[in-house]
Amino acid sequence: APLSGIELQPSGLSPVTTDTNGAYSVAVIPTWTGTITPDTNFTFLPLSRSYTNVSANVTNQNFVIITPEVMKLSTTSTSSDLTFGIFGVSQMKYQAYSSSNLVDWIPYGSVIIGSNSNISLTLPMLSTNQFFQFRLSN
Protein backbone atom coordinates (compact mmCIF):
# COMPACT_ATOMS: atom_id res chain seq x y z
CA ALA A 1 0.00 0.00 0.00
CA PRO A 2 1.27 3.51 -0.73
CA LEU A 3 2.75 5.40 2.23
CA SER A 4 2.55 9.15 2.62
CA GLY A 5 5.08 11.25 4.48
CA ILE A 6 8.14 9.13 3.68
CA GLU A 7 11.23 11.29 3.18
CA LEU A 8 13.55 10.53 0.27
CA GLN A 9 17.04 12.04 0.04
CA PRO A 10 18.45 12.63 -3.45
CA SER A 11 22.23 13.07 -3.29
CA GLY A 12 23.26 16.72 -3.50
CA LEU A 13 19.64 17.95 -3.40
CA SER A 14 16.98 18.79 -0.83
CA PRO A 15 14.89 15.90 0.48
CA VAL A 16 11.39 15.25 -0.89
CA THR A 17 8.40 13.65 0.81
CA THR A 18 5.86 11.21 -0.60
CA ASP A 19 2.33 12.58 -1.09
CA THR A 20 -0.95 11.02 0.08
CA ASN A 21 -0.72 8.49 -2.77
CA GLY A 22 2.87 7.53 -1.91
CA ALA A 23 4.15 9.28 -5.04
CA TYR A 24 7.20 11.52 -5.17
CA SER A 25 8.95 13.75 -7.66
CA VAL A 26 12.54 14.97 -7.68
CA ALA A 27 13.51 17.94 -9.85
CA VAL A 28 17.08 17.55 -11.10
CA ILE A 29 19.31 19.40 -13.52
CA PRO A 30 19.88 17.75 -16.92
CA THR A 31 22.52 15.00 -16.77
CA TRP A 32 22.14 14.68 -12.98
CA THR A 33 23.95 11.67 -11.55
CA GLY A 34 23.26 10.48 -8.02
CA THR A 35 21.24 8.29 -5.73
CA ILE A 36 17.88 8.53 -4.00
CA THR A 37 17.70 6.99 -0.54
CA PRO A 38 14.47 6.61 1.47
CA ASP A 39 14.10 7.41 5.18
CA THR A 40 16.63 5.37 7.17
CA ASN A 41 14.18 4.90 10.06
CA PHE A 42 12.67 2.05 8.02
CA THR A 43 14.02 -0.81 5.94
CA PHE A 44 13.35 -0.41 2.23
CA LEU A 45 14.08 -2.47 -0.83
CA PRO A 46 16.02 -1.42 -2.67
CA LEU A 47 18.09 0.45 -0.09
CA SER A 48 18.61 3.21 -2.67
CA ARG A 49 18.34 3.82 -6.41
CA SER A 50 21.24 5.08 -8.52
CA TYR A 51 20.98 7.22 -11.65
CA THR A 52 23.51 8.30 -14.27
CA ASN A 53 23.11 11.27 -16.63
CA VAL A 54 19.34 11.68 -16.18
CA SER A 55 18.02 13.49 -19.23
CA ALA A 56 14.29 12.60 -19.18
CA ASN A 57 11.55 11.68 -16.73
CA VAL A 58 12.14 8.35 -15.01
CA THR A 59 8.96 6.62 -13.82
CA ASN A 60 8.05 3.61 -11.69
CA GLN A 61 10.94 4.06 -9.26
CA ASN A 62 9.17 2.51 -6.28
CA PHE A 63 10.56 1.46 -2.94
CA VAL A 64 9.02 -1.29 -0.80
CA ILE A 65 9.02 -0.96 2.98
CA ILE A 66 10.00 -4.18 4.71
CA THR A 67 8.63 -5.01 8.14
CA PRO A 68 10.33 -7.46 10.51
CA GLU A 69 7.48 -9.94 9.95
CA VAL A 70 8.27 -10.11 6.23
CA MET A 71 11.92 -10.97 6.88
CA LYS A 72 11.13 -13.78 9.33
CA LEU A 73 12.70 -17.00 8.11
CA SER A 74 11.12 -20.33 9.01
CA THR A 75 12.73 -23.76 8.74
CA THR A 76 11.58 -27.36 8.71
CA SER A 77 13.75 -30.42 8.32
CA THR A 78 13.69 -34.10 7.55
CA SER A 79 16.56 -36.55 7.82
CA SER A 80 17.76 -35.54 4.33
CA ASP A 81 16.46 -32.01 3.63
CA LEU A 82 16.20 -28.55 5.18
CA THR A 83 13.43 -26.28 3.92
CA PHE A 84 13.55 -22.50 4.34
CA GLY A 85 10.40 -20.42 4.08
CA ILE A 86 10.12 -16.65 3.73
CA PHE A 87 7.59 -14.14 2.46
CA GLY A 88 8.62 -13.33 -1.12
CA VAL A 89 8.32 -9.58 -1.69
CA SER A 90 7.05 -8.78 -5.18
CA GLN A 91 9.76 -8.41 -7.82
CA MET A 92 12.59 -9.19 -5.37
CA LYS A 93 14.96 -12.02 -6.31
CA TYR A 94 15.90 -14.78 -3.87
CA GLN A 95 18.92 -16.99 -4.53
CA ALA A 96 20.62 -19.71 -2.49
CA TYR A 97 24.39 -20.08 -2.69
CA SER A 98 26.52 -23.00 -1.56
CA SER A 99 30.13 -23.28 -0.43
CA SER A 100 32.40 -25.97 0.93
CA ASN A 101 34.88 -23.49 2.44
CA LEU A 102 32.82 -20.37 3.40
CA VAL A 103 34.88 -18.32 0.91
CA ASP A 104 33.88 -19.44 -2.57
CA TRP A 105 30.10 -19.17 -3.06
CA ILE A 106 28.28 -20.48 -6.13
CA PRO A 107 24.57 -20.20 -6.99
CA TYR A 108 22.53 -23.19 -5.86
CA GLY A 109 19.34 -23.82 -7.80
CA SER A 110 17.33 -21.20 -9.65
CA VAL A 111 16.54 -17.62 -8.75
CA ILE A 112 13.09 -17.34 -7.14
CA ILE A 113 11.11 -14.17 -7.95
CA GLY A 114 8.90 -12.96 -5.10
CA SER A 115 5.21 -12.33 -5.73
CA ASN A 116 3.93 -11.11 -2.34
CA SER A 117 3.38 -14.66 -1.14
CA ASN A 118 5.26 -17.32 0.77
CA ILE A 119 8.15 -19.02 -1.00
CA SER A 120 10.26 -21.95 0.06
CA LEU A 121 13.59 -23.46 -0.84
CA THR A 122 14.63 -27.00 0.03
CA LEU A 123 18.32 -27.75 0.50
CA PRO A 124 19.94 -31.15 1.00
CA MET A 125 21.44 -32.01 4.37
CA LEU A 126 24.67 -33.67 3.27
CA SER A 127 27.20 -35.51 5.40
CA THR A 128 30.05 -33.48 3.86
CA ASN A 129 30.83 -29.88 4.78
CA GLN A 130 28.47 -27.86 2.65
CA PHE A 131 27.29 -24.42 3.69
CA PHE A 132 24.40 -22.39 2.32
CA GLN A 133 23.42 -18.72 2.34
CA PHE A 134 20.32 -17.00 1.08
CA ARG A 135 20.66 -13.66 -0.78
CA LEU A 136 18.02 -11.11 -1.66
CA SER A 137 18.34 -8.59 -4.52
CA ASN A 138 16.15 -6.45 -6.74
Beta strands, then each sheet from edge to edge (+ up, - down):
strand 1: 7-10
strand 2: 16-17
strand 3: 32-38
strand 4: 43-45
strand 5: 49-54
strand 6: 64-66
strand 7: 74-77
strand 8: 81-88
strand 9: 93-99
strand 10: 106-113
strand 11: 117-124
strand 12: 131-137
sheet 1: 2+ 1- 3+ 5-
sheet 2: 4+ 6-
sheet 3: 7+ 8- 11+
sheet 4: 10+ 9- 12+
end
